[in-house]
């Protein structure tokens, strides 16, 4: 049976939650650019807020908004990693080099 690609399933959301949760945990424990502390805190705050919004939408069965919010959360984390606010090296979770 062919996979339906235009439906946000519970399984797909759980996969994205897992990936973003790992990224958030990694960022929280990683070194950060202390010279841009205000930006670091802002990016982390936005990622956390969107992650919490995604959990809220998910718990209320609103998979579309949960999917949007979880992707925004990961986008903030990835942007912070890419701009070296968060000093992480994991090309599976972020668009950064592993070395």
FENZIDA-V769109 format. One record per backbone hydrogen bond with DSSP energy under -0.5 kcal/mol. NH is the residue of the N-H (numbers start at 1). CO is the residue of the C=O. Records with the same first field share a line. If there is no record, write none. Layout:
NH->CO / CO
This chain:
5->3
9->7
13->9
14->10
15->11
16->12
17->13
18->14
19->15
20->16
21->17
22->18
23->19
24->20
25->21
26->22
27->23
28->24
29->25
30->26 / 27
31->87
33->85
34->32
36->33
37->34
40->36
41->37
42->38
43->39
44->40
45->41
46->42
47->43
48->44
49->45
50->46
51->47
52->48
53->49
54->50
55->51
56->52
57->53
58->54
59->55
60->56 / 57
61->58
62->57
63->61
66->62
67->63
68->64
69->65
70->66
71->67
72->68
73->69
74->70
75->71
76->72
77->73
78->74
79->75
80->76
81->77
82->78
83->79
84->81
85->80
86->80
87->31 / 85
88->86
93->90
94->90
96->94
